[in-house]
C-alpha cells in the first residue's frame, strides 16, 4: 500500500484542564473533570439516566467557582422538566442549592443563579 492510499486518522484530544474563570457549561465540566478524573456526574450514561440537561447560563462566583442550572424530567409526568440550582466550587465539588427540582420555570432558576453568584462575588 502506498502512502497516497493510506487513510490518515486525525484524533482530537478533549482538554480536561481546569479553567481559571468559569463562564460556560464546558468550563463547568472541565473543572469537574480536572478534580474528578473518574467522576460520573457529566458522563452521557449518568445524564441520560437522570434525564439531566445542563443549561447554558453559568455565572462565576468570583472565587473560581460558579452557579449553574440543570433540568431533569419530573418523576410525576416524565414529560415536564423541573430546574435545579447548582454550585461547583474551585475543588470541583458540585452541590445542589436548595431542593432538587424546586423550580418550575427555567427563567426563575437562571435569575436566582445570577443573584447567588452576584452575592458570592461581593463577599470577601
C-alpha positions as CSV (number, residue, x, y, z in Angstrom):
1,X,0.0,0.0,0.0
2,X,1.4,3.4,-1.0
3,X,1.4,6.5,1.2
4,X,-1.3,8.0,-1.0
5,X,-3.6,5.1,-0.4
6,X,-3.3,5.1,3.3
7,X,-6.0,6.7,5.4
8,X,-4.9,9.2,7.9
9,X,-6.8,9.3,11.1
10,X,-6.9,12.6,13.0
11,X,-7.8,12.4,16.6
12,X,-8.9,15.3,18.8
13,X,-8.0,15.4,22.4
14,X,-10.5,17.0,24.8
15,X,-8.7,19.0,27.4
16,X,-9.8,18.5,30.9
17,X,-7.6,21.2,32.4
18,X,-9.4,23.3,35.0
19,X,-10.4,26.7,33.6
20,X,-9.3,29.8,35.5
21,X,-12.7,31.5,35.0
22,X,-15.9,29.6,34.6
23,X,-18.3,31.1,32.1
24,X,-19.8,28.2,30.2
25,X,-21.2,24.7,30.6
26,X,-18.0,23.4,29.1
27,X,-16.0,25.2,31.8
28,X,-18.1,23.6,34.5
29,X,-17.4,20.2,33.0
30,X,-13.7,20.9,32.7
31,X,-13.4,22.0,36.3
32,X,-15.3,18.9,37.4
33,X,-13.2,16.5,35.4
34,X,-9.9,18.1,36.4
35,X,-10.8,17.5,40.0
36,X,-12.6,14.2,39.5
37,X,-10.9,12.4,36.6
38,X,-13.1,9.3,37.0
39,X,-16.2,11.2,38.0
40,X,-19.6,10.3,36.5
41,X,-21.5,13.5,37.1
42,X,-21.4,14.6,33.4
43,X,-20.9,11.4,31.6
44,X,-23.5,10.5,29.0
45,X,-24.9,7.5,30.8
46,X,-25.5,9.4,34.1
47,X,-27.0,12.4,32.2
48,X,-29.3,10.0,30.4
49,X,-30.3,8.1,33.5
50,X,-31.4,11.2,35.3
51,X,-32.6,12.9,32.1
52,X,-30.4,15.8,33.0
53,X,-29.6,18.8,30.8
54,X,-27.1,21.4,31.7
55,X,-28.4,24.9,30.9
56,X,-26.2,27.4,29.0
57,X,-26.4,30.1,31.7
58,X,-23.3,29.9,34.0
59,X,-22.4,32.6,36.5
60,X,-19.0,32.9,38.1
61,X,-19.0,33.3,41.9
62,X,-15.8,35.4,41.8
63,X,-13.9,32.6,43.8
64,X,-13.1,30.2,40.9
65,X,-16.5,28.5,41.2
66,X,-19.8,29.1,39.5
67,X,-23.6,28.8,39.8
68,X,-25.4,26.9,37.1
69,X,-28.8,25.4,36.4
70,X,-29.7,21.8,35.4
71,X,-33.1,20.4,34.4
72,X,-34.4,17.0,35.0
73,X,-37.7,15.3,34.0
74,X,-40.1,15.2,36.8
75,X,-41.0,11.8,38.3
76,X,-44.7,12.5,38.2
77,X,-45.1,13.3,34.5
78,X,-41.9,12.2,32.7
79,X,-42.6,14.9,30.1
80,X,-42.3,18.1,32.1
81,X,-39.0,19.3,33.3
82,X,-38.0,20.8,36.7
83,X,-35.0,23.0,37.2
84,X,-32.3,22.9,39.9
85,X,-29.8,25.5,41.0
86,X,-26.3,24.0,41.5
87,X,-22.9,25.3,42.5
88,X,-19.4,24.0,41.6
89,X,-16.6,25.1,43.8
90,X,-12.9,25.5,42.8
91,X,-12.3,21.9,44.0
92,X,-14.8,20.6,41.5
93,X,-17.4,19.6,44.1
94,X,-21.0,20.1,42.9
95,X,-23.7,21.0,45.4
96,X,-27.4,21.4,45.0
97,X,-28.6,24.8,46.2
98,X,-32.0,24.4,47.8
99,X,-34.1,21.4,46.8
100,X,-33.8,19.2,43.7
101,X,-36.2,20.3,41.0
102,X,-37.6,23.2,43.1
103,X,-38.1,25.5,40.0
104,X,-40.9,25.0,37.6
105,X,-39.6,27.7,35.3
106,X,-36.0,28.0,33.8
107,X,-36.1,31.8,33.9
108,X,-36.6,31.9,37.6
109,X,-33.8,29.3,38.2
110,X,-31.4,31.4,36.0
111,X,-32.4,34.6,37.8
112,X,-31.6,33.0,41.1
113,X,-28.3,31.6,39.9
114,X,-27.3,35.1,38.7
115,X,-28.2,36.6,42.0
116,X,-26.4,33.9,44.0
117,X,-23.3,34.5,42.0
118,X,-23.5,38.2,42.5
119,X,-23.9,37.8,46.3
120,X,-21.0,35.3,46.4
121,X,-18.7,37.6,44.3
122,X,-19.4,40.5,46.7
123,X,-18.2,38.5,49.7
124,X,-14.5,38.7,50.8
